[in-house]
Amino acid sequence: MSPLPSRPVRIAILLLLTIIGFVAPNSFVYKYFKENGLSVESTRAYFAHWVDSIPAQQLTADLGITTGTFWLWSRWDARQRGVRGWWTVVPATSTVGICFAVPLYLLLREVAAGKD
């Protein structure tokens, strides 16, 4: 088994994944609203697409269950490990997505682990 990367390397990797997790999904949101305009109607249509087919409904349900599970686990883990600011994963998930919130929490967790 290979050794774990050093703490600074883990932090750098998690920071990079957090940035990618923020930029990638937001690039799609930006593209959608650039093509459709920013209005109440286009926003409603955007969210309606989340459930306009069975595959989209399945993905939305999957992400919803994953999100709820992650919120519970991160809260429990944060209490156990003393991770400050764990609650930021809730707005991070709600506004961007789980692909941003998970590496963000793991980054917060790694930083907290260095304070031991």
C-alpha positions as CSV (number, residue, x, y, z in Angstrom):
1,M,0.0,0.0,0.0
2,S,1.4,3.4,-0.9
3,P,1.7,6.1,1.8
4,L,-0.8,8.9,2.1
5,P,0.2,12.2,0.4
6,S,1.5,14.8,2.8
7,R,-1.0,17.1,4.5
8,P,-0.1,20.1,2.3
9,V,-0.6,18.0,-0.8
10,R,-4.0,16.7,0.4
11,I,-5.0,20.3,1.2
12,A,-3.9,21.4,-2.3
13,I,-5.8,18.6,-4.0
14,L,-9.0,19.2,-2.0
15,L,-8.8,22.9,-2.7
16,L,-8.4,22.2,-6.4
17,L,-11.4,19.8,-6.3
18,T,-13.4,22.4,-4.4
19,I,-12.7,25.0,-7.1
20,I,-13.5,22.6,-9.9
21,G,-16.7,21.6,-8.0
22,F,-17.7,25.3,-8.0
23,V,-16.7,26.3,-11.5
24,A,-17.9,23.2,-13.5
25,P,-21.6,23.2,-12.5
26,N,-21.8,27.0,-12.5
27,S,-20.5,27.1,-16.1
28,F,-23.6,25.1,-17.1
29,V,-25.9,27.4,-15.2
30,Y,-24.2,30.4,-16.8
31,K,-24.6,28.9,-20.3
32,Y,-28.3,28.1,-19.7
33,F,-29.1,31.7,-18.6
34,K,-26.9,33.2,-21.3
35,E,-28.9,31.3,-23.9
36,N,-32.3,31.7,-22.2
37,G,-32.0,35.1,-20.4
38,L,-32.4,35.7,-16.7
39,S,-36.1,36.0,-15.8
40,V,-38.6,34.4,-13.6
41,E,-39.8,32.3,-16.6
42,S,-36.4,31.0,-17.5
43,T,-35.7,30.2,-13.9
44,R,-38.9,28.2,-13.6
45,A,-38.1,26.4,-16.9
46,Y,-34.6,25.6,-15.6
47,F,-35.9,23.9,-12.5
48,A,-38.7,22.2,-14.4
49,H,-36.1,20.5,-16.5
50,W,-34.9,18.7,-13.4
51,V,-38.0,16.6,-13.4
52,D,-39.3,16.6,-17.0
53,S,-38.2,13.0,-17.7
54,I,-37.9,9.8,-15.7
55,P,-34.0,9.9,-16.0
56,A,-34.0,13.5,-14.7
57,Q,-36.4,12.5,-11.9
58,Q,-34.1,9.6,-11.0
59,L,-31.0,11.8,-10.9
60,T,-32.8,14.5,-8.9
61,A,-34.0,11.9,-6.4
62,D,-30.5,10.4,-6.2
63,L,-28.9,13.8,-5.6
64,G,-31.5,14.6,-3.0
65,I,-30.9,11.5,-1.0
66,T,-27.2,11.9,-1.3
67,T,-27.4,15.5,-0.2
68,G,-29.5,14.6,2.9
69,T,-27.2,11.8,3.8
70,F,-24.1,14.0,3.4
71,W,-25.6,16.8,5.5
72,L,-26.3,14.3,8.4
73,W,-22.9,12.6,8.1
74,S,-21.0,15.9,7.9
75,R,-22.8,17.3,11.0
76,W,-22.0,14.2,13.0
77,D,-18.4,14.0,11.7
78,A,-17.9,17.7,12.4
79,R,-19.0,17.3,16.0
80,Q,-16.7,14.3,16.5
81,R,-13.7,15.9,14.8
82,G,-14.2,19.6,15.8
83,V,-14.6,20.8,12.2
84,R,-15.6,24.5,12.4
85,G,-17.8,25.9,9.7
86,W,-19.2,22.5,8.7
87,W,-22.6,24.2,8.2
88,T,-21.3,25.9,5.0
89,V,-21.9,22.6,3.2
90,V,-25.7,23.3,3.4
91,P,-25.7,26.5,1.4
92,A,-22.8,25.2,-0.8
93,T,-24.9,22.2,-1.7
94,S,-28.1,24.2,-2.1
95,T,-26.6,26.9,-4.3
96,V,-24.0,25.0,-6.3
97,G,-24.2,21.3,-5.7
98,I,-22.9,18.3,-3.9
99,C,-19.8,18.3,-6.2
100,F,-18.8,21.6,-4.5
101,A,-19.9,20.8,-1.0
102,V,-18.2,17.4,-0.5
103,P,-14.6,18.6,-1.4
104,L,-15.3,21.8,0.6
105,Y,-16.2,19.8,3.7
106,L,-13.2,17.4,3.2
107,L,-11.0,20.5,2.9
108,L,-12.4,21.9,6.2
109,R,-12.0,18.5,7.8
110,E,-8.3,18.3,6.7
111,V,-7.6,21.8,8.0
112,A,-9.2,20.9,11.3
113,A,-7.2,17.8,11.6
114,G,-4.0,19.9,11.4
115,K,-5.0,21.8,14.6
116,D,-4.8,18.6,16.7
